[in-house]
Amino acid sequence: MALLREPGGESIPVTRAVQLSTEDEFSLVLQSESDCYCYIIYQGSDGAVIVIHAGRLSAGRMLRTGPVALIPPPGTETFYLILLNEDDPGLSGAVAAFEKDGSRRNARNVLNEVMRLRSAASPLAENPDKPVLMGGSSRSLTPPEGVEYSGATSYVKTILIRH
């Protein structure tokens, strides 16, 4: 998965929160090594929800969204990337209901399903998201790459973009 600044395709490191400027444009590019179900859900700083992608993603196929422009007002935009070996009836049902009527209730149901999957995919022995301070020095198992959850049959990643 990569976050690319447009135009030009400069790679943007996906850290805990990505800092961009209002009106910057970017694309999200991903590729799966195996057939899967892929959902990309956007939640704007105003709370609006948009389903960017919902459906199958074939092994080796590259999916590119965007370019997406960050529009005023400034705030935090959230993208949820969900990859599943098998489709999840709860998420697919919530997305179908939301796409049918676009109601706030169904938008909230989509976000609730994303949170359920994120919680279910989080292993108990997960590496810390940020370094742990120990005796005045910083210790971490891996450098912070963002908020990331992985499981045997699912992958959920949250990308925060501040502008």
Order of alpha helices (4+ residues) and beta strands (2+ residues): beta-beta-beta-beta-beta-beta-beta-beta-alpha-alpha-beta-beta-beta-beta
